[in-house]
Amino acid sequence: MIYISQKVILGIKRPNSLEGAKVLGKPVLINACNIVFLSHNNDGQVTFFMQNGFEISINIFFSEAEQILNSAMQGKEDEIN
């Protein structure tokens, strides 16, 4: 599981939809197994691309996101400081 603090979320959206998901200031919890890949979106933001089609764009360095994803996939606890 990956816990994403609201302060680093730039946006949650599904491409070709009218609007993004509303997170209402709450943190987002995602299952690392549902992440298809980690890359940059069209705007150059670090983004988790999900199986359900959603894109979660975050305001952290790619290397930090990669470290968190790898730790979650291995079942290890980790955090970004």
C-alpha positions in Angstrom: 0.0 0.0 0.0 1.1 3.5 -0.7 -0.1 6.4 1.3 0.0 9.7 -0.6 -0.4 12.9 1.4 -2.7 15.5 0.0 0.0 18.1 0.0 2.0 16.3 -2.8 -1.0 15.4 -5.0 -1.1 17.6 -8.1 -4.1 15.9 -9.6 -6.1 12.7 -10.0 -7.8 12.2 -13.3 -8.8 9.8 -15.9 -7.8 10.8 -19.4 -10.7 11.7 -21.8 -13.1 12.4 -18.8 -14.7 15.7 -18.2 -13.1 16.2 -14.7 -10.7 14.7 -12.3 -11.5 12.9 -9.0 -12.2 14.9 -5.9 -10.0 14.1 -2.9 -11.4 16.7 -0.6 -8.1 17.3 1.3 -7.8 13.7 2.4 -4.8 11.5 1.8 -5.0 8.8 -0.9 -4.2 5.2 -0.2 -3.4 3.0 -3.2 -2.5 -0.6 -3.7 0.9 -0.8 -5.3 -0.2 -3.9 -7.3 -2.8 -1.7 -9.1 0.0 0.6 -10.5 0.7 -0.3 -14.1 3.7 2.0 -14.4 5.4 5.1 -13.1 6.4 7.8 -15.5 5.8 11.4 -16.4 2.5 12.6 -17.8 2.1 15.0 -20.8 2.7 18.0 -18.5 6.0 16.5 -17.2 4.7 15.6 -13.8 5.7 12.4 -12.0 2.6 10.2 -12.3 1.3 6.8 -11.2 -0.7 5.2 -14.0 -3.3 2.9 -12.5 -5.0 -0.3 -13.9 -8.4 1.5 -13.7 -7.3 4.2 -16.0 -6.7 6.9 -13.4 -3.5 8.9 -13.3 -2.2 10.2 -10.0 0.2 13.1 -10.5 2.5 14.0 -7.6 4.9 16.7 -6.7 8.0 14.7 -5.8 11.1 13.6 -7.7 10.9 10.6 -9.9 13.6 8.8 -8.0 11.7 9.2 -4.7 8.5 7.9 -6.3 10.4 5.0 -7.8 11.9 4.2 -4.3 8.5 4.2 -2.7 6.9 2.0 -5.4 9.7 -0.5 -5.2 9.5 -0.6 -1.4 5.7 -1.1 -1.5 6.0 -3.9 -4.1 8.5 -5.7 -1.8 6.2 -5.2 1.2 8.6 -2.9 3.0 7.7 0.2 4.9 9.3 3.4 3.6 8.6 7.1 3.5 9.8 10.3 1.8 11.1 12.9 4.1 
